[in-house]
Amino acid sequence: ARGARWANNCVKKIILPLMAAVGVSVWIVERMQAMPAVQALALPQMGVNVRHTDDRDWLQQVKVADVMGKDYLALPDTMTVTDAGWSMVQAKCYTTLVLDHAKQLVGILTLADIKRHLPPAGKSMGTRPTVPQVLKNICTKEILFTHPEEPVRQATDRMVARGLQLLPVVDPEYPRQVLGVLEQHQVDRVADFASTKV
């Protein structure tokens, strides 16, 4: 039992520095992976006149479906906070969706949320064991979302207003059914790509 407590404390001491470093890893990975997807966008074929419009105007012409990503991290709402932290670090992901057993959207979780809910290292030593926190109890359940046919400009305006980097893209008739995600960094890269075509 003492060995198990020691190992548990070691995990908790290690995971926080890893989470602090993951932001840099995410940025590097996103920079490397985003360009092929951006270059695949045929903006003129989508009806976007990038030559005579500014960023906000053409973002009104592009639909979320044209920019959203379908490769995203989603974790079960019954997963513990510590396990979720490790999963996010290994996936180099700052934000994850939280889904229930039916794969329906429950909430959104960030590494900052994980940090706030990890028990301090050594707290359980000599005290009664506590029930591990699970994601459905700590994730943000008041979720802003978008749908595939919404103009990107409207979706990103909501993201900016709330300081968000990601919106779930859901079925308009079933708002808990996730179809993909809209990420601010991807929208920014599309804007940069469009500007090079002017």
N, C-alpha and C positions, 0 to 999 in steps of 0.2 A: 504494500500500500504506500509505503514511504517513497519507493522508487517511482510509482505512478504519479504521486504528487509532484515529485521533483521534475519528472518529464513534462508534466502539464505546465508547471511554472516556466520551464525552459521555452516551451512553445509560445507562451504568452509574451515572454521577453523578446523573442525573435520576431514575432509576427508584426509588431508595431513598426520597427525600422524597415521591414520589407514593404509594408504598406506606404510608408513615407517615400520610399524610392520608386514605387510603382508608377507614380505620376510621370516621371521621366521616361520610364519604359513604354508607357502607353503613348506618350507623345511621339517617340521614335517609331514605334510600330505603325501608328496611324499615318505618319508622314510617308512611310515606305509603302503602305498598302493602299492608300487612298487614290494615288494618281492613276492607276489603271482603270479604276471604276469611273473616275472623273473623265478621263479621256474617251471612255466608251460612250459618253453622253453625246448624242447628235442634236445639239440645241436647235439648229435651223430646221431639222426635220420634225422637231417638236413644236414648231411654230414660233420659236423665240427669235426675235430680231435683236441680237446682241450688239449690232453695230450702231444702232440709233437709240438705245435705251440705257439708263443707268441701272445699277445693281437692283435697287428696290423695284423698278418697273419690270425688269425681266423676271424677278422672283415672283411677281404676281402672275406671270404667264406660265411658269413651270409648276406642275402638280407634284405633290408629295410623293406620289407613286414613282415618279421619274428619278427621285433622288434618294429615297429611303433605302436602308440596308436591311438585309434579311439574315445576316450573320451576327447574332448578338448573344450575350450571356443571359440565361434565365435559370434561376435557382428555385427549388421547392420551398414552399412557405414553412415546412416542418424542419428545415435544415438549421443547425445550431449556428450561432454567431461566429464561433471560432472556425468551424468548417467552411462557412461562407467566406470568411476572410482569406483563408488559404485558397479557395477556389478562385476568388477574384484576383489574388496576387499571381497565381499560376496562369490565369487567362490574360494577365496584363490589362485588366479592365477596372475602371474607376466606378462605373455605374452598372447595376444589374437589374433586370426585371425579376419580380417575385411572383411565381405562379402557384396555383393550388393543384390538387390531385387531378383535376380535370383540364389542366393546362390553361386555366382562365387567369387573367391578370388580377393580382391581389394588391400589388404596390411596387414601389421603386426603392432601391437601396443603394447607398454609396459607401465607399470606404470610410468616409467621415462618420457615417452612422455606425459602422462596425467599430471604429475606434471608441466612440462614445459609450458603447455597450459592452466592451470587453471588460471583464472583472480585472482589477489591479493585480499584478503578479504578487503571489504570496498571500492574498487576502483569505484564501480558503484554508490555509495552514492552521490547524488547531481549532477550526470552527466547523459548524455543521455544514455538510455539503448542500449546495443549492441546486435547484433545477436549472439546467442550461437555458439561456434565452434562445428562442427560435425566431425566424425571420418574420413570421406573420405578426409577431408582437412588437416589432421595432421598425418595420418598413413604413415608408410614407404612403398612406392609403388615399389621400386626397390628390388624385393624379390628374395632371393636365395631359391631354392626348390630342392626336390629330387623326385624320383619315386620308385614304389615298387620293381622293379627288380634290382635297383642299389645296389652294395655292400655297406654295412654300412661304411666301411673304407673310401670310396671316399666321402660319404656324410658328415661324421664327419670331414674329412680333411677340407672341405669348412667351416664347422661350426667353427672350431678352428681358421682358417685363418681370419675370420671376427668377432671372439669373440661372436658367437651366441650360444644360448642354445636350440634353436628350429628351425626346418625346416618343412615347409608344405610338405606333401607327395601328389603329384598330379598325375593325369592321364597323361602319356607321350604324348598322342594325344590331350589332352585338358588341358593345363597347368594352367587354372584357376579353374579346377574342383578338389576340395580337397577330398582326400581319407583318410587322417589321418595326424598325426604329428610324427616326429622323434625328441625326446628330449635327450639332452646330458646326463642328469642324469640317464635315462633309459639304455642308452648304457653303461655307467659306471657300473651300477649294473649288467648288463649282463656279463661284463668283470670280475667283482668280483665273480659272481656266477661260471663262467667258471673256474676261478683259483682254486676254492675249489674242482673241480672235477679232478684236476691233480693228 
